[in-house]
Structure formats: structure tokens, C-alpha cells
Amino acid sequence: MNTSDRFSIKIAIADDHPTVLGGLVHVLTPVSTIQIVATCQNASELIAALRTQPCDVVVSDYAMPGSQQSDGLALFEYLLRHFPKIRIVVLTVMDSPAVIRALTTAGVTCILSKSDATGHIITAIHSSFAGGSYLSPTIEQVLKNAEKVGVEQPLSPRELEVVRLFASGLTMTDIATRLHRSKQTVSTQKTTAMRKLGVANDVELIHYAIESGLIASTAAKED
């Protein structure tokens, strides 16, 4: 057995954009210490793969619509509960310090911005496998900027997820199904979030989600 075999890190990659998924495979395949065991395009595919394939590290997009299984924070909390030995590297286009803090609070220690160089992914995988932490330069800067201006996020991680999914176009029923909560619970969390933020209607709530980086403007509800 050679050195690369002995230290091969088995990874599963998940991203709902085929181009991004292909790009990650292209970047990571030549790395001798990394072995790709699964590629997935949504949370359901990822969980199914983890149930059948030995895996050390998951490299996953934050937001992956397209299945009944929760994405975002709820997905990573699920993975940490049901696959506690697997490490997680999260990729995201979001620049919300609240989302980043919610991830770290949940136990995700390696978070990368998709705007950073792909080389950071390799470093993050190795750091994660070793039990360490890694924040890419853009993610670090987001947190530093938030500290500098004294940004305080009043929403809980659960409320953040409800706001993100609602602003992305899901109904209360859709959100309840995705997060495995009652419709009354998610409606209450949405109402509480609106009260904390001081927004008067759904349009203002969606504007908050866009401005805070919870969603991209192109993902906002159009109706």
C-alpha cells in the first residue's frame, strides 16, 4: 500500500448546480490524498449516499432546493446527529454573518465562500479530516466586518432558516414539511422574526433576506 492509499480521505460532494459539481470533481480528482466516493445534487441524494458509502468528509453547498429533505442548517444538523464521525465542509455564496455563526454554533467548523480560490477547498478538507477548523478569506472578512460595525443578529438559527426558505419562495406548508415541524410552529417563528426585525409585511421581510445575504436577489419570491 502506498502513502496516498494509506492517507486517502473519502469525500462526498453535494451541489445542486451541475457546473459547480463538475468543477469540484475536476479540482479534487487529481489530489492524491482525496478519493471522491459520491457526487450528489440535493440533500436526499447526499443522505442516501452516506448510508451506503464509507465517507470521511462531506463537501456541500449550503442551499440545495430540489428534494423534500431539508437543506441549509437543518441538513447539517441532521448530518451531525446521524453521521457524527463524518466531518463537514460547507460551501456558500451567502455573506450573512448570522448564517456563518449559526453553522459554527451547530458544529460546522469549515466554511468556504464560493468566491474564494478553489485551493481553499483542498486545505479545508484536510483541516476538517484532522478535526480542525478552516474559514476561507471571504468568510473571515464577513465576520470581521460584522464585529467592526457591531452587527447583532437577533434571530435564532431556526428563525433564520424559516426566513430564508420563505424568501426563497416556499409556502408555510412547504417549510413545515421541509423542516419537519408543524405549520403553526414555522408560522410562529416567521411572525417572531418579523417582530424582532421590525418589518411590517412579507415584502419587507424578503428585502431583509436579500440585504442580509440570506438569499441572492434572483432567488427572491416574485409574486
Beta strands, then each sheet from edge to edge (+ up, - down):
strand 1: 9-14
strand 2: 34-40
strand 3: 57-61
strand 4: 87-92
strand 5: 110-113
strand 6: 134-135
sheet 1: 2+ 1+ 3+ 4+ 5+ 6+
end
